[in-house]
Amino acid sequence: MALQVTVTNATNLPNIEKFGKIDPQATIVFQGSKKRTEVIKEELNPVWNQKFEWDLGGKPLESHDEIEVYVKDWERVGRNRLLGTARVPLKDLMKSKSHATHCNVNLVDGSKRATQAYITLHLKYEPPKKAGSGDSGADEGEIY
């Protein structure tokens, strides 16, 4: 059982730099656990295509579960500056038959105002096997 999040790309990130362009990095937070993309130097439309996985420890997702997304301008010195944030509820992911979805999520600024920026994510959920589903747990084709 796992939750997989692929951070595909972001578009139209605001350029808050006085000189040059921003160095964006995305952080995904699920149940308090953070995972970060690599920093893309001087880019307003970064492409990451990075996959992250959270082991659910045999527990199913809950209807109130969500992921939080933060996109920041990475700084070599000083604090990274927030470019946008979003919350993505996982309720629809749990209900879908494929347990997978693409999301193009509008980022909001630190004051919760909509921005022109979007982040694209691919979400996949591997729910626990149901008792009596006929799955013995053995991989197909393997002999034990």
C-alpha positions, 0 to 999 in steps of 0.5 A: 500500500502506497501513495505515489506523487509525481511532480511533473511541472509548474507553469507561470511561476512569478519571477520575484527576483530583482536580477535573473530568474527564480530557482524553483523547488517543490515540496510535497507534504503528506501526513507530516512527511516532506519530500522535495524536488531538485532545484531548477535554476533560473526557470519560470516553467520548471519541469521536474518529472520526479516521483515520490512514494509514501508507504502507508503501512497497510492502512488505507487513505482516509477521506480527509487525507490531502497533500500540501504543495509548496513551491519556493524560490531556492536561495543559496543564502537566506530563506527560500521564498514562497512562490505558491502553495496548494492543498490537494484532497485525496478523496476523489483519488480513493473513489476512482476505479483506477486509483490514479489521476492527473491534477493541474492545480492552481497555486495560491500566494501566502495571502491565499489569493489565486495566482497565475501559476499552476503545478501538474501532479500525477497521483496514484494510490495502491489501496490495501487488498480486501480480505477474500479478494482471491489474492493469496499475496503470492506474485503471479508466476512465482512458485513457493 
